[in-house]
Amino acid sequence: MTNQRFVAMPSETARCFREGHPDAHGQPPERHVSDGSGNPCRHCLTDIAEGEPFLILAWRPFPGPQPYAETGPIFLHAEDCERYDEAAGMPAMFLKRERFLLRGYGGDDRIVYGTGQVVETADLTQAAAALLDRPDIAYLHVRSAGYNCYQCRIERAA
């Protein structure tokens, strides 16, 4: 779909976590080595390969704390990786998963009620396009359907 772009964690944020800055809970990121079981990096939006070091940390993908600003665990390559190209469409790593949770947020960064839906991966861009057509939705979150973990943000394409 041409009306959307998949937005990964900002590079500056990833750099800070890699340098050991505290996460959303004030803790340093934990360092681990991937067993290759599908830990998705939120910066490059690819799965972290077996044997690669990665970080686990709590992240709040919102501009500030408020009741709807969920905080949860994410994975991040421990070494530099290239940020996902927003113009590239749906990340290929999504195709390895059956379904996702989509949720719409308004300009006030709060959930727009009635927008949360679990969608099959094959229907993700179509469902996102329909939600982004609504004037009350500023952006979407893509989250794992099983654990509600934040994956990335979808915004309207410029």
N, C-alpha and C positions, 0 to 999 in steps of 0.2 A: 504494500500500500504506500502511496506517495505522501499521505498526509501525516506521517509519523517518523520519529527518529528515536532510536534506542540510546539512552544516555547512561553511560557508566560513571562510576565514582570519579570525581575530579582528580587529576594527576597530583595536584598539590596536597590533597587529603591523603592519597596513597603514600606519597613521599613522607609526610609527617608520621604516619603509622609505621612505616619501614624504619624510620629514625628512632622509634621507641616512644613517641608521644602517647599519652594516655588515651584510651578509648572512651566511649560514652559513659562508662562506669568508673572512669578514673584509674583504670588498670592498664599496665603495659600489655601490648599484644603478645599472645602466646606464640612461640615458634614451634613448628612441627615439620615433619617430612611426609610428603604425600604417599599414600599406598596406591594411588591411581584409581581410587574408587569413585571419582566424580566430584571433587571439591571445586566449585566454580569460583574463579577469581572475579571480584566485582569491579576490577579496573580494566582488564583486557577482555572480559566476558568469554574466557575459554576455561576448560577444565585444567586443573593443575596436574601435570604429568607425574607418574610414579617416580619417586626419588627426588622430586623438587621440593625445596623448602617453602613453607607457606606460613602465614599468620592467621590466627583466629582471634577475633576481637568483637566487641560490642559496638555497633554503629547505629546512629540515629540519622537517617537520610532526610532530615528536615532542617530548616534554618535555625530552629531553636526549640527548646522544650515547651510543650503544651500537651493537653490531654490526649490528642490524637497522634502525637509524634512518637510512634513506636520505636523501640530500641531492640535490636536483636543481634544474634551472632552472624558473622560473615567470614568468608575466607578471602585472602589476598596473597598473591605471590609475594614471597619475602624479598625477592630480588626485583629490580626494575623490569617492567613489561610495558609494552606499548598500549596506550589507552584505546579502547574500542572506538572505531570510526563510526560516528553516529549516522552517517549517510549510507552505511553498508546494509541496512535493513535488519531483519531478525538475526541475532547471533546464532551461529551454527551449533553452539553447545545446547541451545534450546531444543534442537531436533532430537537430542538424546533423551529427552524427558517427555512423558506422556501428556502432561497437563500442567497448567499454572493457574494461580489466582490473580485476577486483575481487579484493581480497586481504583476508583476515581477520587481525585482530590480537587477542592476548589482553590481559588486564589488565596484563601486564608490558610492553606495547608491542612485543612480538615477534611475528613472523609465525606464524600457526597453519598448520603445514604441511598441504598438501592442499586449501587453500581458494582458492588462486590460480586464476582462470579468466577467459578472454576471453569476454565475453557480447555478444550483439547488443543495441543500445540498447533495442529494444522489449522485451527480456527483463530489463533491468537491475533494475527494482524487484522483480520476482519472484525473481530470483537473490539479491538483497540480503536479501529477507525470509527466504529459506531459510537463508542463512548466519547472520542475526541470531537465528534460532530456536535456534541452537546455544549451549549454556551456556559453552563454552570461548572464544567470540568476544565481545570487548568492543566492537569497532567495526570498520569496513571502510574501506579506501582505495579510491577510484575513481581510476584512472590511465588515461592514454591507452594504447590497445592497441598503437599503433605505436612510441611512443617511451618508454613507461613514465613519462611526466611526471605528477606528482601533480595531481589536479583538485580533489577535495574529500574530506571524510570523511562516512561515513554512520553514524549512531548510532541506537539504539533510540529511538523516540518516548516521551516521558514519559507 
